[in-house]
Each structure stands twice: as C-alpha cells, then as structure tokens.
Amino acid sequence: LRFYTSAIFILFLINGFSQNKTLEKLPQEKVLLTTDRTIYFAGEQIWLKTICRLTAGTDSLSRVMYVELLDKKAKPVVQKKIRVINGLSTGVIEVPEDILTGVYYIRAYTQYMRNFEKELFYTTELTIINADLPAKEIIQTIAKDTVVDEKSGLVQINMPSAVFIPNASVEVELTGKESKEVSVSVVKKGSYESNKVGIHKFYKISAADAEKKLKWYPEIRSVSITGKVVDKQSGEPVKNMLVFASVIDSVKQFHVAKTNDEGTFAFALMHLHDNHQVYIGSDRDATILINPDFAAGLPTAAYATLKMDSTKLDLLNKMYTNSQVMDIYKDETVTSKTYLDTLPDPFQTSMETILFKDYVALPTMTDMFNEIIPYTKVKTRKEGVYIQLADKKDKTFFENTLILLDNIPFHDHAALLNIPPAKINSVGVIAGRYVYGGEILNGVISIKSKDGNLAGLPLPGDIVVVDYITYNPDVKAVYEKTNGFSANKPGFKNTLYWNPYVELKDGKQIIQFAVGNEASDYDIVVRGVDANGNLFTTIKTITVLKPSAN
C-alpha cells in the first residue's frame, strides 16, 4: 500500500487533485457501455464491453469498472468489478435462472464518477424473459426522448453475399476510420435494439455540484475499500490512526493504512478475484465506518408501457426455442478466463519463524514466548498480561507491537496466551521497526494456528467484517472461425459471435465466424467510438437458409 500513501498523493498534485479541490476544477471520466444484444432469457450470458476516457479523450485514471444489472427499483441483481486495461474492459454476466420477466438496466461507472451525478453513469435498458416467471405487473420501458442518439455508418460491413447455407463459414470485411475500440456481435435479428441503448448524458456540472469537494478518488491500482474512523463517544473523525485490512481465506493478504485529517482511509486490494471476507480493525478503540462500494439509485427518466407486437412475440418465441436447445445440448459459449497472480503470504520473507513441531512442547504460550520464541517476553501490568517484543539490535522493548493471529490483529494478549500450544503451528517475529504499506510498525508478531481459524478464539469485537466483491476474472468468448456444428451441436444460438477487441488497422479488418443449422436472419452489429468520444452503430442483416431436403 505504499503507493496509496505516497505515490498516489504525488499523482494528485501533478494532476491538480486535492481534497480541497472542488468538482468544477477536476476532469470528468466518461464511460461507454455496449452489450452483444438487448434481449435475453433467464440463464443466458450478457457479453459486455466498456470504454473509459477522460474528457480530454485520453486514457482513464481508473483501473476498475463497476457493472451492475438492476431492476426498475434499482435493486441489484448482479454486481461485478472488472479490470480496466488501457481504458477498456470486457466481461460477462450470467442472467440468474430465477429472474422475473421484465425490463432491467445494466450500467457501468467508476468510483471516481460517483463524485458527480448518476446521470453521468452509462445505463442501458435490457429486456429479460423468464418463461417460468412472467412479469407481475405492466412492463415499462424508457421513453424514446430520454435515449441518447447514436451515429451510424462510420464503419461499413462488406461481404460478397448476405445469404448463407447452414453451417457456412462467413468472412466479413469491416472498413472505416482506423479505430481500436470496435466491437462486433452477430445476433438474432431484432435482439439488438439500438433505441434501447445509452441512457446517459455528459453534462455540465451544476452550480450546486461545482462547489462539492472530492470524496471518491480514482482507483488507479485496483479495487479498493474506503471508510472513515470516528471516536465512539464524540463521533468526531480520528486522524493519524493505523487501520488494518486482512484477507484470511484461500488467499492471504494484510494491508496497513493511516487515516488522514478527515479520518478517512483507503486500501487497494491487489490480485484478488471474486468474493472475499475482509476483516478491518485499528490500533485503538474507535468506530470504523465502511463506504458502500456500489452506487445506489437510478437516474430520473420518463417511462412508457412496453408494447409487444406480433413481430416481437415471434422473435421471443424463436429465441426461447434456441435457449432451450442450447440447454439440452449443453451448447454453451466456450470461455477463456485469466486470473491475476496471487500475492505471497504477508511478512513471511522478513520473519524469523519458529515451527512448534521442531521443539519440545511447553505447557503454555507464556512459556513458549519466554523460552522459545526469540526477542519476546510476557510481562504483567495493572491492565493485565501482555506480550512484548524487543528490538534485536539494541534490545529495547517496543510499545504497541502489531500482533496477528492468522492475519487478524489481536489486542487481547491474555486470550492469545490462553491458547494451548498444541493448536499453534508457528510464531514468526520481525524484531525491529518495519516499513509496511508506507507505515512504520513497531515490530510484528505473527501467530499461525493449525486450523487457520483463530485456534477457536472468537473474532475480536472491534473487527469489522466486510463481504467484498473484488475483480471478476478477465473473460473472453472463444469462437471457431470454421464450422464446428453437428447433429450433437446444432448451433441454435441467439448470439453466434461476440468480439469486443476488433481493431481496424489501416482502416479495415477481416472477421470470421460460423453460422449454425437454424434457418434465420441475423444482425451483424458493429459498435465503436468516434473521434469525439461518441458511440456509433452499424447493422447489417444476413440470412441463413433452410437445410437442403437432400
């Protein structure tokens, strides 16, 4: 965490960031979101891509994209955090099997964007159908005058013919201005509705917002946990307090931060995937308040009753058939997942570690600290017993040494000394002042239990436990360029192809995909960003013929 306490501060100075800066003087980030289509069935996958840029058109500050699938009351259905690389992020959302039929909203934003109005978040409307769980009330959709207009025709879709036999391999040439931010999907005709895309605005900051101070910093390294420490009696912020964050499940992490003058702190949780419990404590008795990591509420919009004509009903029936066939044949899109490397167990490379199995067992932990574990002594004060660590160089004893049990800070030394030594695997010590996370610690004692679960002790009462969402693994769809369909894999798919990383080199690019056995019309949907940072869309329809009677 050294970067959070030093280098991030330098970055803010360089770019004009400061807690005292008002929003009017800070740059905005702009997020654009695209999905493979806008109509889905329960159990299907929503493939998505986001593009994040500063107002100046340069790469984003943020390295984390927040993506949510919400119902019309803004209740989260799915929430994910996706890694941003060079301003781009891609991912997939699994539509829950038990979701109700209705209109839902998928939106994307960064933590830094939470300083501004929710209208800045890019929000897209999706229709989700569950044949087993129909809507309980009239379905409403965003009125057309709320939706942002998009340009069309900036990329051309070229092919000798738009009619193909079943199982054909298709080659398409895309031409247009050079761009690195083009996505291509091939979907059932009508399942991508361009008039449902882009409920957002890139607005001029209101007079009221202009005077607001910066609260949400850009996550320039990784997903973060932020919060505030206040005095239990007065409720006033507590500054210059050490705060600790621990992860103790299959991945072991330990972080240190110090509160600023406003009592706030931040941890960057590097190299974590999926959900983890994070244990947060401090070096003194105080109240720890954790900020919610996702924003609440939806922007204000005008709504109208969703109209369902015969054409759309026919489309939905065909899409439902496809989803059922895919389920029967287990014909799911092949995915490739990339995970970040895990960090090493904290402190291990700097510690002198005593493995209890290498020594004759003594009756108590007090005996182990006094006789076996180097540089430590158990002493008694009027407040009770405590474990003290000496500096290995000058032999003076430290005050307020950090003592961990399975990576959890413990202030109750008596409880630690009452643990039977038979339950302990090892004790490691760093017998000297130690710089960690940009902070100076007065030595470290790390006790590891055999069960990895605090040796049966209850969690300290001052520890705050946070169920936290970290990075979703980087996920890509893998498609064969040539026909891979057969009687056992008919290819009745609602999305035939999805590629979020199409680059127009020298103004053109060739893409290849295979169609299945279904006689149907499909839309090739090309989306990208123009020189002004606005989305454009080009759609071309192809037809797959019925299988020959022969």
N, C-alpha and C positions, 0 to 999 in steps of 0.2 A: 504493500500500500504506500510505499514511499512516493509514488507518482501522484497519489491523491493529495499528499500533504505538502509537496514542494513543486514538482514539475507542472501539475495542473494549475497551480497559482500563477506560475510564470506564464503559462498559456493564456490565462485570463487577462493578465496585464498586457500582453502583446496584442491581444485582440480587443482590448477595451472592456473586458469583463470585470465586474466587481460587484460585490453585494450592494454597493451603494449606487450602482448604475440603474437608471430607470429603463423600462422596456423599450421606450421610444428610441433609445440610443443603442439598442442591441440588434444584431441581424436576426432575421427570421429564417427558420428552416421550412422547406416546402416538401411535402410527401405526396407522391402519386402512386396509386394502387391499381393493379389490374389482376383479374382472375381469368381462368380459362373459359368460363361461361357465367351466366347469371341465374340459371335454373338447375336445381339439384334435387336428388332424392335422399332420404334417410339412408345412412350407411355409405354414401359416395364420398369422394375426395374433392375438396376445393383446392385447386392449384393456384398459387398466387405469386405475385412479384411486386416489390415496392422500389421506388426510386426516390432518393432523398438528396436534396440540394439546398444550398443557401440561396438567398435572394439574388446574390451576385452571379449565380449559375455555377459556382464552384462546388467541390465535394462537401458533403455534410460534416459537421462536427461530430454528430452522434454515431455510435457504433452498435446501437441496439434499436430494433424496430419493435414496437408494441402492436400486436394484431389481435383484434377481438371480433368474435361473432356474437352479436347481441340480438335479443328480441325487441319488439317495439316499445317495451317498457324500460329498455336499456339494461335489462338483466343479462349478465354474461352467460353465454352458452359454452364458448370455448375461448380461452385466452392463451396467447403464446408470445414469446420473445424470440426474435430471430436476429441472427448476426448480420450486421451491415458491413459489406466489403466494397470499398470504392464507391460508396453511395448506393449500392444495390443490395437487395436481399430477396431471397426466394424461400418458399416453404409450402407446406400442405396442411390443410385442416381436415380431419376426419369428421364428417357430419354424424352426430350421435344417432343411434338406431331408434332412440325413444323420443326424438324431437317431434313437436307438434307441427302440422301443416301450417304454413303462414309466410309472411314477409319478414325477413331478417336483415340485419345490417352488418356488414363487415367493414371495419375501419382500421386505419393504420396511423401511427403518430410516434413521435419520440418523447422522451421525458422532458427535454428542453422545450418542446412545443406546448407543454402544459402551462407555461408562463402566460400563454395567450388564450384567446377564446377557443372553445371547442369547434367552432365553425372552420377553424384552420385545419382540423383533422380531415384527412381524406376518407370519405364514407361512401360505400357502395351498397345498393339495395340488392338483395338476393331473394329469390322465391325458392322455398324448400318444401317438398311434398313428402308426406308420410302416408301411404295408403291405409295403414292401420290406425293412424291417429289424425283424423281430419280436424280442421280448424274448429274452435269452439265459438267463434264469433266472426262477424264480417271482416274479411281481409282488406286492409287499406294499404295503399301504395303512395309513394311520394308524388306530389303533383308535378307535372312536367316543367312548370315555370321555375321550380326550385333547382332543377338539374342543370349542371354546367354544360354548355355546348362544347363539342369537340370538333376539331378539324378532320377532314377526310381526304384521302387521295395523295398524301405526301409520300407514300410508298406504293408502288404498283405491284400487283400479283400477276405474273405471266406464266402461261403454260400453253402447249400446242392445242390441248383439248381439255374441256371441263367434264367430260363423260368417261367413266371408267368401268371396266368389268369387275366382278367380285374378286377379291384377293390381289388386286393390282398394286404394284409399287408406283408411287406418284412422285414426280420430281417437279418442284416449283421454283421459279426464279423470282426473287424479290429485287426490285430496282428503286432507287430513290437517292436522297442525300445520305452521305455517309453518317452512320449512327451506330453507337454501341449499346443502345438501350431499347431494342426492339424485341417484342415477344410475339410468338406465333402459337395459336391453338387451332385445331381442326375439330369442330364440334357439330352435333346435330343441328341442322338448320333451324333457326329460331330460338335456340337455347342460350345464345348470347344476345342480349337486348341492350343496344347501345344507349337507349334513352333511360336506362336504369343506373347508369354509371356516373359517379362523380358528384356527390352532394357535398360541396365544399366551396370555400372561397379563399382567395389570397387577399386579405383585407388590409386596409389602412387602420392602424391601431387607434382605438377610440381615445378621447381625451382622458377618460377615467382610467383606462388601462395604461396609458402613456406614463402615468406617474407611479405605477406599481413597481416594486423592487423585484429583482431576480430571486426566485425561490427554487426553481428546478434547473439544476446545472446539466449541461450536455454530458452524456455518458460516453466519454472519449476512449474508454478502455474496455469496459464490459458491463454486464448487468450490475446494478448497484442496489444496496439497501441504504436508505437515508432516514434520519429521525432526529429527535431532539431529547435532551436530558433536562429535566426540571427538578427543582427542590420539592421534596414531598410535602413540606409544610406551607411554603410561600407560593409555590407554583412558578417561581422565577427561573429563568434559564440558568443552567450551571455551566460555566465556561472552564476550559482547560482540564476537563475530566477525561481520563482514559476510558475508552469503550472498546469492548472485545466482541468479536463475532466468531462462532465456532460451527463447523460442519463435522459431524462425527459418525456419519453412516458409512456407506461403502467408499466414499471419498472423504479424506481428512483435510480440513483447512482450518486455519486460525488467522484472524486479522485483528489489527490494532488501529484505532483512530483516536484523535483528540478533539473534543468539542471546541467550537470557535466561540467568539464573544456572544453569539446569539444562542449558544447551547446546542447547535446542530452538528451532525456528524454524517459521514458517508463511508461506505465500504464498497469496494469493487470486488465482486465475486468472480474471480477469473477461473476459466477452464471447468465450468460446471454445466451439466446438461440436465434437462427435465426438472423434476420437483425435488426439493430437499428441505429438511427442517434445519433452520438456522437458529442457534442459541446466542442471545445477545445479553451481555452483562457489562458492569462497570466496576471501577476500582473503589467506589464509595457508594454509600447508601443513597439512592436517588430514584426518581421515576423515569423510565425510558419509554418514550413515545415513538412509534414506528409510522412513517408515512405510507399511505396506500400506494402500491406500485402501479396500479392501473387507474385511469381517469374514470370519473362517474358521469352518467348522463349522456344525452344525445343533443345535437343542435336542434334549434327550433326549425320546423319545416311545415309546409302545407301538405295535407293528405287528401286523397280521393279514394273511393271504393274501387278495388281491383276488379276489372272486367274480364270475363273469361268467355271468349267466343269459341266457335266450333274448331277453328284452325289451331288455337292454343290447346284445346282439350285433346285433339288428335295428337299433337306433339307430345303432350304429357303422357298419353297412353302408350305411345311408342317408346318414350324414354323410360317409362316404368317397366315395359317388357324387357328392354335392354338391361336395366339394372337387375332384374330377376334372372335373366340368362347369365349375366356375369357372376351372380352369386352362385348359381347352380354349378357352373363350370369353373368356379374359383379363378376366373379370368381377370385378376387384379393387375393394375399397372405395376410393373417392376420398378422398384425404387432403389436408389443408392444413397446411403446415409454416411455422413462424415462427422466424426467426433473429434473434439479438441483433446490434446494430451492432458492427462491429469497432473496436478502439481505434486511434488514429493511431500511426504509427511512433514509438517512444520517442525522446525528446530532440530530434526534428527542429525543433520550433518554437523551441528555445532555442539552437540551434547556429549557429556560423559555419562554413559548409561550402565547401570547395574542391573543385570538379569538375576532375578531371585533364585532361579534354578541352579545357578552356579555357586550358591552359598548355603551354608547350614542355616536352616530356618530358625529365626529367633522368635520368641513368644509374641512380641508386639511390634507395631510400626514404630513406636517410640524407640525401641531397641534397635530397629533397622536404621533409623535416622542417626542415632547416636553412635552406632558401632560400625555400620557397613557403608552407608551412603556418604560419599565424600563431601566435605565442606558444610555439613548440616548439623544442627543441634536442635533439640527440643527444649524449650525454656518455658518458664511459668511467670506470668504477670498476674496482677489482680483481676484482669479481664478473663484470665484462663490460660490454657496452654497454647503455644504457637510454635511453628516451625520456622527456624531462622537459617539463612544461607550466608556464608562468608565469602568475601572476595578471595579468590585463590592466590592473588598477588600479594595483597597487604594484610590478609586475614581479618579485616574488619567486617562486621556483620551489616547486612543491608536491612533497611526497613522497606516494607511493602513489596516484598518479592512476589512475582507472579507465580502462583501455584495452580497447576492444572491437574484435574483428574479426567482422563480420557478426553482431553482438549477442552474441558469445561472449567472456567475459573471457579475456585472454591475459596471462600473467606473463613469458613468454619473449620479451623485446624483440628479441633477436638474430634469432629466427625471423621476426618481423614485418619487420625491416629487410632481410632477405634476399629478400623477395617482390619480383619485378620490378614496377616502377611500371605497366607495360603491363597488369597484371592487376587494377589498382585502379581503381575508379570514382570514389570520393571519400573525403575525410577531413574530418570535422567536429570542431570543438572547442567546449567550454564552458570558457572561460578564467576560472574563478572558482569559489568554493565554491558547491555546488549542492545544494539540498534535493530529494531524490527518495525516494519511499516512506517518508517520515518520517526518513530518514537524511541526513547531510551528507557529500557526496562532495567530494574534493579535485580538482575538475575532471573533465572527461570528454574522451577522445579516441575517436572512433568511426570505424573504417576500414570501408569498404564495398567488397567485391570485385566484379568484373564478373560472375562466375559465381554469386555469392551462396553459395558453398560453401567458404569459408575460403581461396580462391585456391590450392588444392592442398595447404595445410598439414594435417597430421594434427590431430585433436581433442586439446587438452591432456590429459595423463594424469590430472590431478586433477579433471576434469569427470565428473560422474555423469549418465548419460543415462537418463531415465525415460520409458517408453511409457505415456502417461497418458490416461485416459478423462475427458473433460470433459462439458459439458452435451449431452444429447440434444436436438435441436431440439424445440420445442413442436409436437406433432402432434395434429390433430383429425380425426375422421371426418366426412365430408360426405355427408349423405343427402338425397335428394329427398323432399319431402313427398307428391308425387303420383307416379303410376305412371311409371317410367322403363324398364320391362322390355319385351322384344320377343323375336322369334324369334332375334335375334342376341345377346340379353342376357336369358336366361331367368329369372334371379333365383333360381337354386337355391343359396341361401346358408344357411350354418349360423348366421350372425349377420345378421339383417335390419336391426337398428338398434342403435346404441350412442350414448348421450348422457350424459356424466358431469356435465354442468352444468345440471341441471333444478332450477329454483327454484320452490318453492311460495309464490307471492305471495298473501297473504290466504287461505292455506290451500288453494289449488288451482292447477292448471296444466294446460294442454292440450298434448298431444304428438301429432304426426302422422308416419306412416310408410307405406310401400307394401309390400305382400306381392308375392311372385313368382308363377310358374306352377306351383310344386310343391304338390301336394295333401299337406298335412302338418299336424301340430299344432305350435304354437309357444308358448313360455312368455314372457310379459311379466314381467321380473324387475326389481323396484324395490328399491333398497337405499339406506339413509340412516343418519343418526346421530341418536339421541335426545338429550334434554336432559342425560343423564348421560354422554354420550360413547360410548355403546354402539351397535353396528350393529344395524339391523333389516332384515328382508327381507319383501317381499310378492310373491307369484307368482300370476299368473292365466293360464290356458291359452286360446288362441284356435285355431280350426280354419280351414284354407284348403281349400275343396272341390276336387274334381277338375274339370278343364276340361270344359265342356259338349260333348256329341257334335256339336252344330251348329257 
